[in-house]
Amino acid sequence: MLFLLRRPYEYKESFSVNPVCVDAYGTNSLGCRTSHNTNPCGLRFQIRDNSGNIRTLNINVRRASGNTWGANLRTNTGTFNRAFARATTSYTLQLAANRTSANISLDRAHHNANMRIRFRQQNNNGTWGAWQWGNLGSTFRRADHSAGLTFVPYNNAIQVQFQIRGAFTNMPNTPTRIRNYTVTVRRSAFNLNQQRAIDLLASSFGYSRQALINTMMDWWGLSHADAVRAVDSVNADWNAQAVLAAQWIWWSGMPRQQLINALIAEGFTQAQATHAANVLGVPLIAPLSAQLNEVPAETVEARESARAALQEAIEQRNQEEARVEIR
């Protein structure tokens, strides 16, 4: 048997043992020292039988890279508790109270490293649920990934874990070196009533401050004080809400003053109602043939039906689990 050593590309006679030939039943061994870089160590075994035929076996030896560092941790919203340092593997991302989504990205420091992402959600009792794989599954890929949190619950944190595996460890039967970077995502202090107010304001109906307070009292049995506290804590844009409400109320035959009066009846101020009329470009006087004394019944029915569906949707939403999309 003849041993040859290649490092990195050209085969040479071994410098650790002299090339030797032994009889057909003999065995021998050779050591190969490798590094973390991209160049493998090559071993070639040549076996000659009694007839002089030679069979060659080539073996490339690669060592699992220790370069499992991450780089450039970033997000499109919120604030990290510390600046990224590759030796630090635990971070907290704080989102605004009314922010329900975020995108978190982490790069691989080594271009040949592999990455995958998993996540889990905190339970109501403070413990953590089981780790889940995103839509890309548990396969390591030689690519940078990001975690798109499409829904972050108001009362439970989410942990996103970037797992980076060293270069060349995607081959079978090789050792693995994995470094975990964990990001805990939290929303600022928020309670259920505040979340309900946010969800109502995010709908297309448009609520005045007083209408929102009344709705929360009617739908969820809140006291006036609790409803006021929740509504005033979310910093709503009442001008924008007036425009949404006007889009439900106004039709082509409604004159400007009638729209303003209808919005004031909904609880908006004179200034807010006027702003909505200006945004919609409602004429001062509508044609007599198109004027009506009240909002059409079908418009009122459609609005109330849609509001009832909204109440059910909000209750379901506040029981939902986190949703994460891996890209």
Buried (B, 14 or more C-beta within 10 A) or exposed (E): BBBBBBBEEEEEEBEEEEEEEEEEEEEEEBEBEBEBEEEBBBBBBBBBEEEEEEEEEEEBEBBBBEBBBBEEBEBEEBEBEEEBEBEEBEBBBBBEBBBBEBBBBBBBBBEBBBBBBBBBBBEEEEEBBEEEBBEBEEEBBEBBBBBBBEEBBBEBBBBBBBBBBBBBBBEEEEEEBBBEBBBBBBBEEBBEBBBBBBBBBEBEBBBBBBBBBBBBBEBBEBEEEBBBBBBEBBEBEBBBBBBBBBBBBBEEBBBBEBBBEBBBEBBBBEEBBBBBBEBBEBEEEBEEEEEEEEBEEEBEEEBEEEBEEBBEEBEEBBEEEBBBEBB
